Amino acid sequence: MQFIDLEAQYTHLKEKIDARIHKVLDHGQYIMGPEVKELEEKLADYVGVKHAITCANGTDALTLAMMVLGVKKGDAVFCPTFTFFATAETIAYEEATPIFVDSDELTFNICPVDLEKRIQKVIAEGNLTPKAIISVDLFGLPANYPELESLAKKYDLKLIEDAAQGFGGSLNGKMAGSYGDIATTSFFPAKPLGCYGDGGAIFTNSDEYAALLRSYCVHGKGTDKYDNVRIGMNSRLDTIQAAVLLEKLAEFPKELIARQQVADKYEVELKGRFKTPVVPAGYTSSWAQYTVLDDNRDSVMEQYNQKGIPTMVYYRTCMHQQTAFTYLGYINGDFPVAENLAKNAFSLPMHPYLK
Ligand SMILES: *Cc1c(COP(=O)(O)O)cnc(C)c1O
């Protein structure tokens, strides 16, 4: 049994994916080929936003979003402490200060109550300019956008949705990737929608942001090909990866139904044995991970291992416990809910081809 069975997915889609890849080999436009534009149109349509801009990976997508929003040294950017490292890393990469926030006990997503406390603390201290919130749709479940949007408005903060795991999820029918001023995702192979290498995308309804994003991800290009008007980066999605994603995106709605069926089965079988995931009313999850809690995580994982069932821990270390962030001066006990998740959470096999 595999934790995520990319092989089964490839076997299912082999003819279509191979044909798409061969088409790229035939036309030879490996960079910015027609498949990239076709994919961007289909992604924007799927998510329900005006613009989708592809880029090299989900980490670059976050960096590009912050470049466009002008995040800089002296700014405070709030993000959950219980997330993948890239969420916080990119804030520090822009030389801004990451301000970590505890998790909601039920959903594992950023806790709006703790967020407001931390915003008020930054304002009271007066050393940093509160600038943005990066929410994360952890394990596939969209964050609490009604609350996050109202806090962003109240404190005049930009909101970035990190939908690297949430792509495919929704809240009241509005898709993950459509929230905030800018949303980002990743096409890393193990994500709900993955390619066969690295890839990412950025979503926005703003024409101004979209134009800036298209410039920043190609060396800060201007309208004249040889005049670069700002300092950018080289972050593009390969045409071959776009070709793979076009076929996988066509299958994605069916895969989401299959993922939900796996989650339903787990819920029936495991409820009462572990603390199983909660999907509040109005939300759907893309089930990037099926994560449960148990006080004896390590021995339970060992039992599964002996039965040939792979399990993983996401995440054993919160952001405030990372060596790279010791300079921020947090201590253990600062984020009780997240620290408990880091101790007790583990994830079970989850993919649409699980039998
Ligand atoms: C995977 C992930 C990223 C980074 O994506 P890459 O494509 O690997 O750079 C960012 N944020 C979250 C929450 C992720 O899970």
The ligand as a MOL file (V3000), in Angstrom:
LIG
                    3D

  0  0  0     0  0            999 V3000
M  V30 BEGIN CTAB
M  V30 COUNTS 15 15 0 0 0
M  V30 BEGIN ATOM
M  V30 1 C 3.8210 22.4780 -0.3710 0
M  V30 2 C 3.5070 23.7370 0.3030 0
M  V30 3 C 4.1130 24.9610 -0.0830 0
M  V30 4 C 5.2450 25.0400 -1.0620 0
M  V30 5 O 5.0440 24.4750 -2.3030 0
M  V30 6 P 6.2870 24.0300 -3.2130 0
M  V30 7 O 5.6720 23.8440 -4.5550 0
M  V30 8 O 6.8230 22.7630 -2.6410 0
M  V30 9 O 7.2850 25.1260 -3.2090 0
M  V30 10 C 3.7060 26.1160 0.5500 0
M  V30 11 N 2.7790 26.1040 1.5140 0
M  V30 12 C 2.1790 24.9630 1.9190 0
M  V30 13 C 1.1410 25.0190 2.9840 0
M  V30 14 C 2.5340 23.7400 1.3430 0
M  V30 15 O 1.9510 22.6110 1.7570 0
M  V30 END ATOM
M  V30 BEGIN BOND
M  V30 1 1 1 2
M  V30 2 1 2 3
M  V30 3 2 2 14
M  V30 4 1 3 4
M  V30 5 2 3 10
M  V30 6 1 4 5
M  V30 7 1 5 6
M  V30 8 2 6 7
M  V30 9 1 6 8
M  V30 10 1 6 9
M  V30 11 1 10 11
M  V30 12 2 11 12
M  V30 13 1 12 13
M  V30 14 1 12 14
M  V30 15 1 14 15
M  V30 END BOND
M  V30 END CTAB
M  END
